[in-house]
């Protein structure tokens, strides 16, 4: 095993999340490792389609403002003190789309939704430079990579990455029109999977240079990253997984390790036929032997822009306790998943972890941490 400590380009010193499991990372860990999904049918508010498809909704969100803004207020309440002058990388899909929906339906000419989102972010997380990163369902992974790159290049010593998406009629209708939603809790990598469940979350991380003092609270060290594009279809990934495999290889090379140094994989794992087939094909291209793989989306739902950070927070905890969470609803893994995916929590060896995400437009991201 190589000496990984010399390869750190950025260190995660804070990570928090609000998800369908509740407020805080501990609630997320407890829910996933208990094998209980937080994906349920809702009462129909705020989107009537909730009565047809289960979702990973955050409970107790007031309706006195845009839903996304109130979720961010919940996150700010548990975040604690943030470094004063650090830039904030805001990872979104479209950003505050529920506010835009309200404006269109009411016929109002309110503040542009991205401007309103940036304003509330500064109010809650401090007046600072905000860099918006939009990368579909890989947005937060792209933002982490961008922040780590800026730290490694010396453009900043510290960075905040914030990502959020709320359930909305626009998002719901879009995925429903693609036939991508499952009427049962999703079953990533299962032979009988039938689609994804939508979810919502807000997550925040603080990254800083390994050269700075105060890295004692090291939740994970980022060693390599890479992005790629399939350039095949607007919504469907390359079925052979070549684009994702290219991103994985590039991230591993950037971390100055080999595929054998990867001990486990945090997968995008949506539960759709196309995504899961593509991911498994990519893993088989890169790794000669199976690696333990997990997805969190059977429990949280697909949290869109925040998905990469949610699974990355879980992956950092999994490395700490040397055990990945179960793929609890994957009872009959498809052939290519045999030896990779388990419905039980799985012990993992020391080494690096790989986190991958993919999104519309053919975007693929890969992050290597230790």
C-alpha positions as CSV (number, residue, x, y, z in Angstrom):
1,X,0.0,0.0,0.0
2,X,1.3,3.4,-0.9
3,X,1.7,6.2,1.6
4,X,-1.6,8.0,1.1
5,X,-0.9,10.9,3.5
6,X,1.3,12.6,1.0
7,X,-1.5,12.6,-1.6
8,X,-4.1,14.8,0.1
9,X,-5.1,17.8,-1.9
10,X,-8.0,19.0,0.4
11,X,-9.3,17.9,3.8
12,X,-13.0,17.8,4.8
13,X,-13.2,19.3,8.3
14,X,-17.0,19.7,8.6
15,X,-20.0,17.9,7.0
16,X,-23.6,18.1,7.8
17,X,-26.9,17.2,6.2
18,X,-30.6,17.5,6.4
19,X,-32.4,14.6,4.7
20,X,-35.6,12.5,4.9
21,X,-34.1,10.7,7.9
22,X,-34.0,14.0,9.8
23,X,-31.5,16.7,10.8
24,X,-27.8,15.8,11.0
25,X,-25.5,13.2,9.7
26,X,-26.1,10.9,12.7
27,X,-29.8,10.6,11.7
28,X,-28.7,9.7,8.2
29,X,-26.3,7.1,9.3
30,X,-28.7,5.6,11.9
31,X,-31.5,5.3,9.3
32,X,-29.3,3.7,6.6
33,X,-27.6,1.2,8.8
34,X,-31.0,0.2,10.3
35,X,-32.1,-0.9,6.9
36,X,-35.3,1.2,7.1
37,X,-36.1,3.4,4.1
38,X,-37.3,7.0,4.7
39,X,-39.1,6.9,1.3
40,X,-42.9,7.0,1.9
41,X,-46.1,8.1,0.3
42,X,-47.0,11.6,1.3
43,X,-50.4,13.3,1.8
44,X,-50.3,15.1,-1.5
45,X,-48.7,18.3,-0.4
46,X,-47.1,20.2,-2.0
47,X,-47.3,18.0,-5.2
48,X,-50.4,15.8,-5.9
49,X,-48.3,13.2,-7.6
50,X,-46.9,12.4,-4.1
51,X,-50.1,10.3,-3.7
52,X,-49.0,8.0,-6.5
53,X,-45.2,7.7,-6.0
54,X,-43.3,7.5,-2.7
55,X,-40.6,10.2,-2.0
56,X,-37.9,10.9,0.5
57,X,-39.4,14.1,1.8
58,X,-38.1,16.1,4.7
59,X,-40.9,16.4,7.2
60,X,-41.9,19.5,9.2
61,X,-41.0,22.0,6.5
62,X,-43.2,25.1,6.8
63,X,-45.0,26.5,3.7
64,X,-44.5,30.2,4.5
65,X,-41.7,30.6,2.0
66,X,-40.1,28.6,-0.8
67,X,-39.6,25.1,0.3
68,X,-35.9,25.1,-0.6
69,X,-35.3,28.2,1.5
70,X,-36.9,26.6,4.6
71,X,-34.8,23.4,4.1
72,X,-31.7,25.6,4.0
73,X,-32.8,27.3,7.2
74,X,-33.0,23.9,8.9
75,X,-29.4,23.1,7.7
76,X,-28.1,26.4,8.9
77,X,-29.5,25.6,12.3
78,X,-27.2,22.6,12.7
79,X,-24.1,23.8,10.8
80,X,-22.2,25.8,13.4
81,X,-19.5,28.4,12.7
82,X,-18.1,28.6,9.2
83,X,-14.7,30.1,8.2
84,X,-15.2,33.8,7.6
85,X,-13.7,34.6,4.2
86,X,-14.0,31.2,2.5
87,X,-15.8,31.2,-0.9
88,X,-19.0,29.1,-1.1
89,X,-19.6,26.7,-4.0
90,X,-23.3,26.4,-4.4
91,X,-24.3,23.1,-6.2
92,X,-27.7,23.1,-7.8
93,X,-29.6,21.7,-10.7
94,X,-31.8,24.7,-11.6
95,X,-31.9,26.2,-8.2
96,X,-35.0,27.3,-6.2
97,X,-37.3,25.9,-8.9
98,X,-40.2,25.9,-6.5
99,X,-39.9,29.7,-6.1
100,X,-40.0,30.0,-9.9
101,X,-43.1,27.8,-10.0
102,X,-44.8,30.0,-7.4
103,X,-44.0,33.2,-9.4
104,X,-45.3,31.7,-12.7
105,X,-48.5,30.4,-11.2
106,X,-49.2,33.6,-9.4
107,X,-48.2,35.8,-12.3
108,X,-45.8,37.7,-10.2
109,X,-42.6,39.4,-11.3
110,X,-40.6,38.7,-8.2
111,X,-36.8,38.5,-7.8
112,X,-35.1,36.0,-10.2
113,X,-35.0,32.6,-8.5
114,X,-31.2,32.2,-8.6
115,X,-30.7,35.7,-7.3
116,X,-33.2,35.0,-4.5
117,X,-31.4,31.7,-3.7
118,X,-28.0,33.4,-3.6
119,X,-29.4,36.1,-1.2
120,X,-30.8,33.6,1.2
121,X,-27.6,31.6,1.1
122,X,-25.6,34.7,2.1
123,X,-28.1,35.5,4.9
124,X,-27.8,32.0,6.4
125,X,-24.2,31.1,5.8
126,X,-22.4,34.5,5.8
127,X,-21.7,37.3,3.3
128,X,-19.1,35.8,1.0
129,X,-18.4,35.1,-2.6
130,X,-20.8,32.5,-4.1
131,X,-19.8,30.4,-7.1
132,X,-22.8,28.5,-8.6
133,X,-22.0,25.0,-9.9
134,X,-24.7,23.4,-12.0
135,X,-24.0,19.8,-13.0
136,X,-27.4,18.0,-13.0
137,X,-27.4,15.1,-10.6
138,X,-23.6,15.2,-10.3
139,X,-23.7,18.9,-9.3
140,X,-22.5,18.5,-5.7
141,X,-19.7,16.1,-6.7
142,X,-18.6,18.6,-9.3
143,X,-18.6,21.4,-6.7
144,X,-16.5,19.4,-4.3
145,X,-14.0,18.7,-7.2
146,X,-14.0,22.4,-8.1
147,X,-13.4,23.5,-4.5
148,X,-10.6,20.9,-4.0
149,X,-9.0,22.0,-7.3
150,X,-9.0,25.7,-6.2
151,X,-7.5,24.7,-2.8
152,X,-4.8,22.5,-4.5
153,X,-3.9,25.3,-6.9
154,X,-3.5,27.8,-4.1
155,X,-6.4,30.0,-5.2
156,X,-8.0,29.6,-1.7
157,X,-7.0,27.9,1.5
158,X,-10.5,27.0,2.6
159,X,-13.8,26.5,0.8
160,X,-17.4,25.8,1.7
161,X,-19.5,23.5,-0.5
162,X,-23.3,23.7,-0.2
163,X,-25.9,21.7,-2.1
164,X,-29.6,21.5,-2.0
165,X,-32.7,20.5,-3.9
166,X,-36.3,20.5,-2.9
167,X,-39.2,18.4,-4.2
168,X,-41.2,20.4,-6.7
169,X,-43.8,19.8,-9.4
170,X,-41.3,20.6,-12.1
171,X,-38.8,18.0,-11.0
172,X,-41.5,15.5,-10.3
173,X,-43.2,15.9,-13.6
174,X,-40.0,15.7,-15.5
175,X,-38.9,12.3,-14.1
176,X,-42.5,11.0,-14.3
177,X,-42.6,11.9,-18.1
178,X,-39.5,9.8,-18.6
179,X,-41.1,6.8,-16.9
180,X,-38.3,6.8,-14.4
181,X,-40.3,6.6,-11.1
182,X,-41.0,3.5,-9.1
183,X,-44.2,3.1,-7.2
184,X,-42.3,1.2,-4.5
185,X,-39.1,2.2,-2.7
186,X,-36.2,1.9,-5.2
187,X,-34.1,-1.2,-5.5
188,X,-30.7,-0.1,-6.9
189,X,-28.8,-2.9,-8.7
190,X,-31.7,-5.4,-8.2
191,X,-32.7,-7.6,-11.1
192,X,-36.4,-6.4,-10.5
193,X,-35.7,-2.7,-10.1
194,X,-38.3,-0.5,-11.7
195,X,-37.0,3.1,-11.3
196,X,-36.1,5.7,-8.8
197,X,-37.7,7.7,-6.0
198,X,-37.3,11.4,-5.7
199,X,-36.0,12.9,-2.5
200,X,-34.7,16.1,-1.1
201,X,-31.7,17.1,1.0
202,X,-29.4,20.0,1.9
203,X,-25.7,19.3,2.7
204,X,-22.7,21.4,3.5
205,X,-19.0,20.7,3.7
206,X,-15.9,22.7,4.7
207,X,-12.8,21.8,2.8
208,X,-9.4,23.2,3.6
209,X,-5.8,22.9,2.6
210,X,-3.8,20.1,4.2
211,X,-1.1,22.7,4.7
212,X,-3.3,24.6,7.2
213,X,-3.3,24.0,10.9
214,X,-6.5,22.7,12.5
215,X,-7.0,19.6,10.4
216,X,-7.4,17.4,13.4
217,X,-11.0,16.9,12.6
218,X,-10.3,15.1,9.3
219,X,-13.4,13.5,8.1
220,X,-11.8,12.6,4.8
221,X,-8.9,13.6,2.5
222,X,-9.6,14.3,-1.1
223,X,-6.8,12.8,-3.3
224,X,-8.2,12.8,-6.8
225,X,-11.1,13.8,-9.0
226,X,-12.2,13.7,-12.6
227,X,-15.2,14.6,-14.8
228,X,-16.2,13.2,-18.2
229,X,-19.0,13.4,-20.7
230,X,-20.7,10.6,-22.6
231,X,-22.0,12.9,-25.4
232,X,-24.5,10.2,-26.3
233,X,-28.0,11.3,-25.2
234,X,-29.6,14.1,-23.2
235,X,-31.0,11.9,-20.5
236,X,-29.7,8.4,-21.1
237,X,-26.1,7.4,-20.1
238,X,-23.7,5.4,-22.3
239,X,-25.0,1.8,-21.7
240,X,-21.4,0.5,-21.8
241,X,-20.2,2.9,-19.1
242,X,-17.2,4.1,-21.0
243,X,-17.5,7.7,-19.9
244,X,-17.8,6.8,-16.3
245,X,-15.0,4.3,-16.5
246,X,-12.8,7.1,-18.0
247,X,-13.6,9.4,-15.2
248,X,-12.8,6.7,-12.6
249,X,-9.5,5.9,-14.2
250,X,-8.5,9.6,-14.4
251,X,-9.5,10.2,-10.7
252,X,-7.4,7.2,-9.6
253,X,-4.4,8.4,-11.6
254,X,-4.8,11.9,-10.2
255,X,-4.7,10.4,-6.7
256,X,-1.4,8.6,-7.7
257,X,-2.9,5.2,-6.7
258,X,-4.0,2.1,-8.6
259,X,-7.5,0.5,-8.8
260,X,-6.3,-2.2,-6.3
261,X,-6.0,0.6,-3.7
262,X,-9.8,1.3,-3.8
263,X,-11.5,-0.6,-0.9
264,X,-15.1,0.3,-1.6
265,X,-17.4,2.4,-3.9
266,X,-20.2,4.8,-3.1
267,X,-22.3,4.5,-6.3
268,X,-24.9,6.8,-7.8
269,X,-27.3,3.7,-7.8
270,X,-30.6,5.3,-8.8
271,X,-32.5,2.1,-9.3
272,X,-33.3,2.8,-13.0
273,X,-32.4,0.2,-15.6
274,X,-30.1,2.5,-17.5
275,X,-28.1,4.0,-14.7
276,X,-27.4,0.8,-12.8
277,X,-26.4,-1.2,-15.9
278,X,-24.1,1.6,-16.9
279,X,-22.4,1.9,-13.5
280,X,-21.8,-1.8,-13.2
281,X,-20.3,-1.9,-16.7
282,X,-17.9,0.9,-15.8
283,X,-16.9,-0.9,-12.5
284,X,-16.1,-4.1,-14.4
285,X,-14.0,-2.2,-16.9
286,X,-11.8,-0.6,-14.2
287,X,-11.6,-3.3,-11.5
288,X,-10.3,-6.8,-11.9
289,X,-12.0,-8.0,-8.7
290,X,-15.3,-6.9,-7.2
291,X,-15.3,-4.1,-4.7
292,X,-18.1,-3.6,-2.0
293,X,-20.6,-1.1,-3.5
294,X,-23.4,0.8,-1.8
295,X,-26.1,3.3,-2.8
296,X,-28.1,5.4,-0.4
297,X,-31.0,6.1,-2.7
298,X,-33.2,3.2,-1.5
299,X,-33.3,5.1,1.8
300,X,-33.1,8.8,1.0
301,X,-34.6,8.9,-2.4
302,X,-32.7,10.6,-5.2
303,X,-31.8,14.0,-3.8
304,X,-30.8,15.4,-7.2
305,X,-28.1,18.0,-6.9
306,X,-27.3,17.0,-3.3
307,X,-27.0,13.3,-4.1
308,X,-23.2,13.3,-4.4
309,X,-22.6,15.1,-1.1
310,X,-25.1,12.9,0.7
311,X,-23.4,9.7,-0.3
312,X,-19.9,11.2,0.2
313,X,-20.8,12.0,3.8
314,X,-22.0,8.4,4.3
315,X,-18.8,7.1,2.6
316,X,-16.5,9.1,5.0
317,X,-18.4,7.6,7.9
318,X,-18.2,4.1,6.4
319,X,-14.4,4.5,6.1
320,X,-14.2,5.6,9.7
321,X,-16.2,2.6,11.0
322,X,-14.8,0.2,8.4
323,X,-18.3,-0.8,7.2
324,X,-20.5,0.3,4.4
325,X,-24.3,0.5,4.8
326,X,-26.6,-2.2,3.4
327,X,-28.3,-2.0,0.0
328,X,-31.3,-3.1,2.1
329,X,-33.9,-3.5,-0.7
330,X,-31.6,-5.2,-3.2
331,X,-32.7,-8.8,-2.5
332,X,-31.9,-10.2,-6.0
333,X,-28.8,-8.5,-7.4
334,X,-28.5,-8.6,-11.1
335,X,-25.8,-10.8,-12.6
336,X,-23.1,-8.1,-12.9
337,X,-23.7,-7.0,-9.3
338,X,-23.0,-10.4,-7.8
339,X,-20.0,-10.0,-5.4
340,X,-20.3,-6.3,-5.5
341,X,-23.6,-5.5,-3.9
342,X,-25.0,-6.9,-0.7
343,X,-28.3,-6.3,1.2
344,X,-26.4,-6.4,4.4
345,X,-23.9,-4.0,5.9
346,X,-20.4,-5.0,4.7
347,X,-17.0,-4.7,6.4
348,X,-14.4,-2.9,4.3
349,X,-10.6,-2.9,4.4
350,X,-8.4,0.0,4.8
351,X,-7.6,1.9,1.7
352,X,-9.2,4.6,-0.5
353,X,-12.8,5.1,-1.3
354,X,-14.4,6.0,-4.6
355,X,-17.6,8.0,-5.0
356,X,-19.2,8.4,-8.4
357,X,-22.2,10.2,-9.8
358,X,-23.8,10.7,-13.2
359,X,-26.4,13.1,-14.5
360,X,-28.4,14.3,-17.5
361,X,-26.3,15.5,-20.4
362,X,-24.0,12.5,-20.0
363,X,-22.0,14.1,-17.1
364,X,-19.9,11.7,-15.0
365,X,-17.9,12.5,-11.8
366,X,-15.5,10.5,-9.8
367,X,-13.9,11.4,-6.4
368,X,-11.1,9.4,-4.6
369,X,-10.7,9.9,-0.9
370,X,-8.8,8.3,1.9
